[in-house]
Amino acid sequence: MPGMVASSQRAATDVGVGILRAGGNAADAAVAVAAALNVTEPMSTGIGGDCFALYYDAATRAVTALNGSGRAPGRLTIDLLRQQQITELAPLHAHAVTVPGACAGWFDLLARHGTLPMAALLAPAIELAEAGFAVGEVTAHFWHDALADRADAANLGELMIDGRAPRAGERFRNPGLARTLRAIADGGPDAFYRGEIAAAIARVIEDSGGVMAASDLAAHASTWDEPISTTYRGVRVWECPPNGQGITALIALNLLEGFELRGQDPLGADRLHLVIEALRLAVADARRYVADPRAAEVPIAELLSKDYAARRRALIDPGRAAERVGHGAPIATSDTVYFCVVDGRGNACSFINSNYMNFGTGIVPRGWGFALQNRGHNFSLDPDHPNALAPNKRPYHTIMPGMMTRDDGSLYGPFGVMGGFMQPQGHVQVAVALIDDAASPQAALDRPRLRLEPVAGKLGIALEDGIPAAAAQELRARGHKVYPGVTGFNRSVFGRGQVIVSERDGLVAGSDPRADGSAGSA
């Protein structure tokens, strides 16, 4: 069986296909694609950000979860922010930078599941960075938008051409990023976390008003966690556990399992209303309970229990939007890149790598060609909240790769939808399309989507162009505040996904039309 790759950039997909053809497996190809996406979509992803991965091992039928997210600096506390009269962690402030976890994540994925040396996997990305690549139309648009409010970020000119974003079709070169990738190819993760790069990161953060030290970078480590899952109509859906928000999608699927969706018009008001209400309940729980489980108690088993879902499902009125949505009591007392790979042996990797918001903080360590993420923006400054800022703590994380297996443990396929707080909403809508409607991967991704406001209590619902006006009108009648007809580049708010499904006679893939990507076969 030939392997397949699906990503948001054609050049990155081609890199992954090349690795599979050279004998690499799904983990090898995933690392190579991640590096290539660092080059070709630097506003969405980078080695200055974090990564998460789910890996399906065909020989054992086991799913493993890699958490490649970083932590807050050891000196960053709520008290310090109060002394500085900071009442929220602004997304472009140097305090929003958490330790970048992506580099260590690549090496750790390769160490456990890979077969090829890192130097071979980074070589295509280094070549892309040095020789340059033609910037895609969607990429050029968001590159331009991302620079608009980051003009003062340190050294961001390294990711521009003559002080501006590259235009569609224009060739962009990034010698600084090539230098970074070559350094870690030669020196391993220590070249990033303990060498010149770490010193440059600490220096630029200090110069920008932050407190991250070289010791914070040197102390970083990924974790291998037990993945979480639920069953949805006989299909087991897997996500990474908190501090990621994947549990949100699983909670929503548990709620929807109690309704008969098969046979409904997938773009009709009845279906859309149920999906909206399930997502609102799930998001409310996630915003209350998701945090770093090493620093706060997260009731994962209770949140995912079918009994809890039944209790929460009773709050859904099929004919009316709930006026207010709060979190439950399970115990008695997004801008990102997502891609997936399945190799010819049936191993699969669902991988997501992100700066959080486009270019993150926009702060670039001088000469190294990558921007630093702003994940710390997601911390709460309420000391009593489970996701409260604390030294060396991981924040609530939006990025979430997905995986599905059949009831016999065989691979159904990796899937994901990048896009901040849209990600669990996208996971639910794609999973329902695949499972309830038997849609092909491409049809599931092509289908118009809805999007809730990030804050669970709000009733605002954006509807993508293609959802019928009659459905929007009926949703209004049920009490939803609807914003219909979202089109053009604004469709990015609905996320950009990739899917590969393993069928009896081979693999079938889809790549989201909202991005510049493609699927490719080895």
C-alpha positions as semicolon CSV with decimal commas, in nm:
position;residue;x (nm);y (nm);z (nm)
1;M;0,000;0,000;0,000
2;P;0,150;0,338;-0,096
3;G;0,163;0,595;0,180
4;M;-0,001;0,938;0,173
5;V;0,066;1,288;0,304
6;A;-0,178;1,578;0,338
7;S;-0,069;1,928;0,442
8;S;-0,151;2,295;0,393
9;Q;0,144;2,356;0,157
10;R;0,207;2,164;-0,165
11;A;0,585;2,192;-0,128
12;A;0,568;2,041;0,221
13;T;0,344;1,759;0,100
14;D;0,598;1,684;-0,172
15;V;0,875;1,671;0,090
16;G;0,681;1,416;0,293
17;V;0,604;1,203;-0,011
18;G;0,974;1,207;-0,097
19;I;1,066;1,078;0,249
20;L;0,813;0,793;0,220
21;R;0,949;0,700;-0,122
22;A;1,300;0,696;0,026
23;G;1,190;0,432;0,278
24;G;1,097;0,653;0,570
25;N;0,796;0,583;0,786
26;A;0,513;0,808;0,906
27;A;0,722;0,960;1,187
28;D;1,012;1,037;0,954
29;A;0,783;1,202;0,701
30;A;0,603;1,398;0,973
31;V;0,923;1,559;1,098
32;A;1,031;1,644;0,743
33;V;0,691;1,798;0,666
34;A;0,695;1,997;0,991
35;A;1,033;2,146;0,900
36;A;0,921;2,225;0,545
37;L;0,610;2,400;0,677
38;N;0,836;2,612;0,901
39;V;0,986;2,743;0,578
40;T;0,676;2,775;0,360
41;E;0,419;2,896;0,616
42;P;0,622;3,078;0,882
43;M;0,337;3,294;1,010
44;S;0,142;2,982;1,113
45;T;0,417;2,757;1,240
46;G;0,777;2,753;1,341
47;I;1,051;2,608;1,553
48;G;0,977;2,900;1,785
49;G;0,641;2,736;1,864
50;D;0,503;2,409;2,000
51;C;0,389;2,076;1,860
52;F;0,161;1,787;1,951
53;A;0,139;1,448;1,780
54;L;-0,059;1,126;1,788
55;Y;0,114;0,819;1,645
56;Y;-0,057;0,496;1,543
57;D;0,171;0,192;1,534
58;A;0,035;-0,060;1,287
59;A;0,222;-0,353;1,442
60;T;0,079;-0,306;1,792
61;R;-0,233;-0,103;1,704
62;A;-0,135;0,132;1,986
63;V;-0,180;0,509;1,983
64;T;0,076;0,726;2,162
65;A;0,056;1,098;2,240
66;L;0,347;1,342;2,230
67;N;0,313;1,674;2,412
68;G;0,572;1,910;2,269
69;S;0,444;2,223;2,440
70;G;0,661;2,456;2,643
71;R;0,626;2,618;2,982
72;A;0,619;2,965;3,132
73;P;0,952;3,114;3,242
74;G;1,059;3,037;3,596
75;R;1,051;3,405;3,693
76;L;0,708;3,484;3,545
77;T;0,445;3,510;3,816
78;I;0,110;3,679;3,866
79;D;0,270;3,890;4,140
80;L;0,537;4,012;3,897
81;L;0,270;4,114;3,646
82;R;0,079;4,298;3,917
83;Q;0,396;4,484;4,012
84;Q;0,428;4,582;3,647
85;Q;0,058;4,685;3,645
86;I;-0,020;4,423;3,380
87;T;-0,379;4,297;3,406
88;E;-0,370;4,054;3,114
89;L;-0,101;3,878;2,914
90;A;-0,119;4,073;2,590
91;P;-0,057;3,848;2,288
92;L;0,233;4,053;2,150
93;H;0,416;4,111;2,479
94;A;0,740;3,924;2,547
95;H;0,577;3,781;2,861
96;A;0,348;3,579;2,630
97;V;0,644;3,374;2,503
98;T;0,658;3,026;2,650
99;V;0,957;2,798;2,593
100;P;0,937;2,671;2,232
101;G;0,873;2,297;2,241
102;A;0,867;2,208;1,872
103;C;1,236;2,129;1,828
104;A;1,247;1,881;2,116
105;G;0,918;1,734;1,997
106;W;1,062;1,656;1,654
107;F;1,360;1,476;1,805
108;D;1,147;1,285;2,056
109;L;0,901;1,167;1,792
110;L;1,192;1,048;1,581
111;A;1,366;0,876;1,874
112;R;1,061;0,667;1,960
113;H;0,907;0,598;1,619
114;G;1,141;0,712;1,341
115;T;1,393;0,525;1,128
116;L;1,597;0,793;0,946
117;P;1,855;1,042;1,079
118;M;1,740;1,397;1,151
119;A;1,991;1,544;0,906
120;A;1,826;1,358;0,618
121;L;1,481;1,477;0,724
122;L;1,581;1,843;0,756
123;A;1,776;1,854;0,430
124;P;1,471;1,928;0,207
125;A;1,359;2,214;0,434
126;I;1,710;2,359;0,441
127;E;1,715;2,352;0,062
128;L;1,374;2,524;0,047
129;A;1,491;2,794;0,287
130;E;1,814;2,861;0,096
131;A;1,684;2,836;-0,261
132;G;1,347;2,991;-0,183
133;F;0,993;2,894;-0,274
134;A;0,700;3,057;-0,450
135;V;0,456;3,191;-0,190
136;G;0,097;3,072;-0,233
137;E;-0,200;3,306;-0,265
138;V;-0,364;3,221;0,068
139;T;-0,029;3,224;0,245
140;A;0,063;3,565;0,103
141;H;-0,267;3,712;0,222
142;F;-0,225;3,599;0,582
143;W;0,147;3,680;0,585
144;H;0,054;4,040;0,496
145;D;-0,223;4,057;0,755
146;A;-0,002;3,916;1,030
147;L;0,264;4,184;0,984
148;A;0,017;4,471;1,014
149;D;0,016;4,489;1,396
150;R;0,368;4,357;1,455
151;A;0,572;4,629;1,286
152;D;0,769;4,700;1,604
153;A;0,854;4,338;1,688
154;A;1,226;4,275;1,721
155;N;1,399;4,155;1,402
156;L;1,073;4,063;1,224
157;G;1,226;4,206;0,907
158;E;1,401;3,869;0,868
159;L;1,061;3,734;0,764
160;M;0,993;4,009;0,509
161;I;1,112;4,123;0,167
162;D;1,223;4,487;0,173
163;G;1,009;4,555;0,479
164;R;0,689;4,396;0,349
165;A;0,524;4,058;0,319
166;P;0,603;3,856;0,006
167;R;0,341;3,871;-0,266
168;A;0,166;3,568;-0,413
169;G;0,403;3,393;-0,651
170;E;0,708;3,581;-0,522
171;R;1,011;3,378;-0,417
172;F;1,102;3,399;-0,049
173;R;1,433;3,287;0,099
174;N;1,513;3,247;0,467
175;P;1,887;3,197;0,524
176;G;1,843;3,247;0,898
177;L;1,603;2,955;0,928
178;A;1,834;2,743;0,711
179;R;2,109;2,824;0,961
180;T;1,883;2,716;1,249
181;L;1,785;2,387;1,085
182;R;2,144;2,309;0,994
183;A;2,252;2,377;1,352
184;I;2,005;2,130;1,499
185;A;2,073;1,875;1,224
186;D;2,439;1,882;1,328
187;G;2,406;1,939;1,703
188;G;2,073;1,787;1,801
189;P;1,826;1,955;2,038
190;D;2,109;2,090;2,255
191;A;2,200;2,320;1,966
192;F;1,862;2,486;2,015
193;Y;1,810;2,469;2,392
194;R;2,167;2,517;2,521
195;G;2,374;2,682;2,250
196;E;2,385;3,003;2,048
197;I;2,016;2,983;1,960
198;A;1,910;2,964;2,325
199;A;2,130;3,261;2,406
200;A;1,975;3,460;2,121
201;I;1,622;3,372;2,238
202;A;1,691;3,476;2,596
203;R;1,860;3,797;2,481
204;V;1,580;3,913;2,249
205;I;1,313;3,836;2,510
206;E;1,501;4,035;2,773
207;D;1,546;4,323;2,527
208;S;1,170;4,310;2,457
209;G;1,071;4,326;2,824
210;G;1,038;3,958;2,911
211;V;1,200;3,740;3,176
212;M;1,276;3,409;3,003
213;A;1,629;3,294;3,082
214;A;1,867;3,051;2,915
215;S;1,804;2,816;3,209
216;D;1,433;2,798;3,116
217;L;1,527;2,676;2,770
218;A;1,785;2,429;2,900
219;A;1,527;2,274;3,135
220;H;1,269;2,205;2,865
221;A;1,148;1,849;2,800
222;S;0,863;1,698;2,598
223;T;0,633;1,443;2,759
224;W;0,478;1,122;2,632
225;D;0,123;1,114;2,768
226;E;-0,159;0,862;2,769
227;P;-0,392;0,968;2,487
228;I;-0,759;1,023;2,567
229;S;-1,048;0,887;2,363
230;T;-1,417;0,819;2,337
231;T;-1,629;0,603;2,110
232;Y;-1,862;0,767;1,862
233;R;-2,099;0,525;1,686
234;G;-1,843;0,245;1,702
235;V;-1,542;0,454;1,599
236;R;-1,284;0,537;1,866
237;V;-1,173;0,899;1,840
238;W;-0,836;0,985;1,998
239;E;-0,698;1,318;2,114
240;C;-0,400;1,439;2,317
241;P;-0,491;1,500;2,683
242;P;-0,489;1,838;2,859
243;N;-0,318;2,084;2,863
244;G;-0,445;2,055;2,505
245;Q;-0,809;2,124;2,419
246;G;-0,873;1,796;2,234
247;I;-1,103;1,686;2,515
248;T;-1,349;1,953;2,392
249;A;-1,418;1,760;2,073
250;L;-1,463;1,433;2,263
251;I;-1,714;1,591;2,504
252;A;-1,913;1,729;2,211
253;L;-1,914;1,395;2,028
254;N;-2,040;1,221;2,343
255;L;-2,327;1,469;2,353
256;L;-2,411;1,429;1,984
257;E;-2,406;1,050;2,005
258;G;-2,742;1,068;2,183
259;F;-2,910;1,226;1,880
260;E;-2,995;1,057;1,551
261;L;-2,799;1,260;1,298
262;R;-2,795;1,009;1,014
263;G;-3,048;1,101;0,753
264;Q;-3,059;1,466;0,857
265;D;-2,971;1,737;0,608
266;P;-2,608;1,808;0,708
267;L;-2,658;2,178;0,631
268;G;-3,010;2,199;0,770
269;A;-3,109;2,389;1,082
270;D;-3,191;2,075;1,285
271;R;-2,838;1,933;1,245
272;L;-2,661;2,267;1,280
273;H;-2,854;2,356;1,596
274;L;-2,758;2,030;1,769
275;V;-2,392;2,071;1,674
276;I;-2,392;2,431;1,800
277;E;-2,548;2,345;2,134
278;A;-2,319;2,044;2,190
279;L;-2,014;2,255;2,113
280;R;-2,125;2,533;2,346
281;L;-2,156;2,288;2,636
282;A;-1,822;2,127;2,553
283;V;-1,639;2,458;2,523
284;A;-1,782;2,575;2,856
285;D;-1,640;2,266;3,027
286;A;-1,304;2,299;2,854
287;R;-1,263;2,663;2,948
288;R;-1,332;2,576;3,311
289;Y;-1,131;2,257;3,354
290;V;-0,853;2,231;3,092
291;A;-0,512;2,315;3,238
292;D;-0,171;2,160;3,290
293;P;-0,256;1,836;3,477
294;R;0,082;1,848;3,650
295;A;-0,023;2,173;3,816
296;A;-0,401;2,139;3,853
297;E;-0,657;1,861;3,886
298;V;-0,829;1,793;3,552
299;P;-1,123;1,547;3,583
300;I;-1,064;1,379;3,246
301;A;-1,242;1,048;3,313
302;E;-1,546;1,223;3,454
303;L;-1,569;1,474;3,169
304;L;-1,558;1,189;2,916
305;S;-1,800;0,954;3,089
306;K;-2,117;0,863;2,901
307;D;-2,320;0,926;3,219
308;Y;-2,192;1,282;3,239
309;A;-2,274;1,328;2,870
310;A;-2,630;1,210;2,933
311;R;-2,673;1,464;3,213
312;R;-2,538;1,748;3,005
313;R;-2,733;1,637;2,695
314;A;-3,055;1,698;2,885
315;L;-2,971;2,070;2,870
316;I;-3,002;2,070;2,490
317;D;-3,345;2,179;2,363
318;P;-3,376;2,068;1,998
319;G;-3,600;2,365;1,929
320;R;-3,430;2,648;2,113
321;A;-3,084;2,789;2,183
322;A;-2,990;2,794;2,550
323;E;-2,989;3,147;2,686
324;R;-2,674;3,091;2,889
325;V;-2,425;2,807;2,894
326;G;-2,215;2,725;3,198
327;H;-1,971;2,450;3,279
328;G;-2,094;2,129;3,438
329;A;-1,991;1,952;3,758
330;P;-1,831;1,627;3,644
331;I;-1,727;1,536;3,999
332;A;-1,952;1,543;4,299
333;T;-1,766;1,759;4,540
334;S;-0,617;2,823;1,735
335;D;-0,314;2,999;1,367
336;T;-0,138;2,678;1,326
337;V;-0,045;2,412;1,070
338;Y;-0,190;2,063;1,078
339;F;-0,084;1,771;0,861
340;C;-0,106;1,394;0,860
341;V;0,087;1,100;0,720
342;V;0,011;0,731;0,670
343;D;0,297;0,515;0,547
344;G;0,288;0,198;0,341
345;R;0,305;-0,021;0,653
346;G;-0,010;0,137;0,798
347;N;0,160;0,354;1,061
348;A;0,000;0,697;1,094
349;C;0,106;1,031;1,238
350;S;-0,131;1,315;1,316
351;F;0,082;1,623;1,376
352;I;0,024;1,987;1,459
353;N;0,286;2,261;1,495
354;S;0,202;2,619;1,582
355;N;0,311;2,972;1,671
356;Y;-0,043;3,028;1,808
357;M;-0,141;3,364;1,655
358;N;0,021;3,447;1,321
359;F;0,396;3,490;1,384
360;G;0,318;3,455;1,757
361;T;0,463;3,760;1,928
362;G;0,652;3,846;1,609
363;I;0,974;3,859;1,812
364;V;1,264;3,703;1,616
365;P;1,600;3,599;1,768
366;R;1,845;3,796;1,554
367;G;1,988;3,599;1,264
368;W;1,794;3,276;1,317
369;G;1,491;3,331;1,092
370;F;1,198;3,226;1,313
371;A;0,943;3,402;1,534
372;L;0,862;3,320;1,896
373;Q;0,516;3,198;1,989
374;N;0,267;3,366;2,223
375;R;0,104;3,070;2,401
376;G;0,132;3,242;2,736
377;H;-0,153;3,468;2,627
378;N;-0,388;3,179;2,715
379;F;-0,298;3,178;3,085
380;S;-0,556;3,310;3,329
381;L;-0,440;3,575;3,574
382;D;-0,704;3,462;3,823
383;P;-0,493;3,277;4,083
384;D;-0,786;3,046;4,166
385;H;-0,838;2,928;3,807
386;P;-0,691;2,587;3,711
387;N;-0,519;2,756;3,415
388;A;-0,366;3,032;3,630
389;L;-0,021;3,152;3,531
390;A;0,258;2,995;3,734
391;P;0,632;2,947;3,679
392;N;0,729;2,644;3,469
393;K;0,363;2,566;3,394
394;R;0,211;2,480;3,057
395;P;-0,085;2,696;2,946
396;Y;-0,420;2,587;2,806
397;H;-0,329;2,484;2,454
398;T;-0,545;2,507;2,143
399;I;-0,353;2,275;1,910
400;M;-0,493;1,922;1,886
401;P;-0,416;1,643;1,639
402;G;-0,686;1,378;1,599
403;M;-0,682;1,005;1,522
404;M;-0,959;0,749;1,467
405;T;-0,951;0,371;1,496
406;R;-1,215;0,108;1,428
407;D;-1,365;-0,121;1,691
408;D;-1,110;-0,393;1,610
409;G;-0,822;-0,151;1,669
410;S;-0,740;-0,106;1,301
411;L;-0,665;0,239;1,165
412;Y;-0,954;0,456;1,050
413;G;-0,726;0,753;0,994
414;P;-0,556;1,070;1,118
415;F;-0,743;1,400;1,092
416;G;-0,722;1,755;1,213
417;V;-0,835;2,113;1,159
418;M;-0,598;2,398;1,244
419;G;-0,730;2,730;1,365
420;G;-0,711;2,821;1,734
421;F;-1,039;2,773;1,919
422;M;-1,198;2,654;1,593
423;Q;-1,004;2,328;1,616
424;P;-1,242;2,121;1,834
425;Q;-1,534;2,263;1,641
426;G;-1,369;2,155;1,317
427;H;-1,287;1,811;1,455
428;V;-1,651;1,754;1,548
429;Q;-1,788;1,871;1,214
430;V;-1,538;1,665;1,013
431;A;-1,590;1,354;1,228
432;V;-1,969;1,380;1,197
433;A;-1,937;1,418;0,819
434;L;-1,711;1,111;0,794
435;I;-1,899;0,886;1,037
436;D;-2,265;0,991;1,025
437;D;-2,279;1,093;0,660
438;A;-2,016;0,854;0,515
439;A;-1,860;1,153;0,336
440;S;-1,527;1,112;0,161
441;P;-1,231;1,293;0,321
442;Q;-1,240;1,565;0,056
443;A;-1,617;1,608;0,080
444;A;-1,593;1,630;0,459
445;L;-1,336;1,911;0,430
446;D;-1,519;2,089;0,147
447;R;-1,845;2,107;0,342
448;P;-1,930;2,457;0,471
449;R;-1,876;2,495;0,846
450;L;-2,009;2,691;1,138
451;R;-1,804;2,858;1,408
452;L;-1,888;2,957;1,763
453;E;-1,743;3,260;1,934
454;P;-1,436;3,158;2,139
455;V;-1,614;3,246;2,464
456;A;-1,871;2,980;2,542
457;G;-2,137;3,211;2,682
458;K;-2,179;3,409;2,360
459;L;-2,447;3,311;2,111
460;G;-2,273;3,445;1,801
461;I;-2,249;3,185;1,523
462;A;-2,058;3,247;1,199
463;L;-2,187;3,049;0,901
464;E;-1,969;2,984;0,599
465;D;-2,094;3,070;0,254
466;G;-2,281;2,766;0,123
467;I;-2,500;2,709;0,428
468;P;-2,853;2,779;0,298
469;A;-3,025;3,104;0,387
470;A;-3,327;2,906;0,508
471;A;-3,108;2,730;0,766
472;A;-2,968;3,062;0,887
473;Q;-3,320;3,202;0,917
474;E;-3,440;2,901;1,117
475;L;-3,138;2,923;1,349
476;R;-3,229;3,284;1,418
477;A;-3,583;3,174;1,499
478;R;-3,440;2,931;1,755
479;G;-3,255;3,210;1,932
480;H;-2,910;3,206;1,770
481;K;-2,733;3,525;1,670
482;V;-2,619;3,432;1,321
483;Y;-2,357;3,587;1,093
484;P;-2,412;3,415;0,756
485;G;-2,234;3,421;0,423
486;V;-1,870;3,434;0,538
487;T;-1,665;3,398;0,221
488;G;-1,329;3,470;0,056
489;F;-1,018;3,485;0,274
490;N;-1,244;3,530;0,577
491;R;-1,324;3,159;0,547
492;S;-0,999;3,101;0,734
493;V;-1,196;3,147;1,059
494;F;-1,343;2,801;0,993
495;G;-1,002;2,635;1,009
496;R;-0,803;2,441;0,753
497;G;-0,799;2,065;0,779
498;Q;-0,639;1,749;0,643
499;V;-0,773;1,392;0,651
500;I;-0,643;1,050;0,547
501;V;-0,879;0,751;0,575
502;S;-0,758;0,392;0,560
503;E;-0,999;0,179;0,359
504;R;-0,990;-0,189;0,272
505;D;-0,834;-0,130;-0,070
506;G;-0,605;0,161;0,016
507;L;-0,583;0,517;0,145
508;V;-0,809;0,812;0,060
509;A;-0,704;1,166;0,152
510;G;-0,846;1,516;0,149
511;S;-0,686;1,859;0,180
512;D;-0,875;2,172;0,280
513;P;-0,956;2,417;-0,001
514;R;-0,923;2,703;0,249
515;A;-0,541;2,665;0,234
516;D;-0,270;2,633;-0,031
517;G;-0,220;2,264;0,039
518;S;-0,260;1,926;-0,123
519;A;-0,259;1,555;-0,060
520;G;0,001;1,335;-0,223
521;S;0,063;0,963;-0,265
522;A;0,396;0,787;-0,240
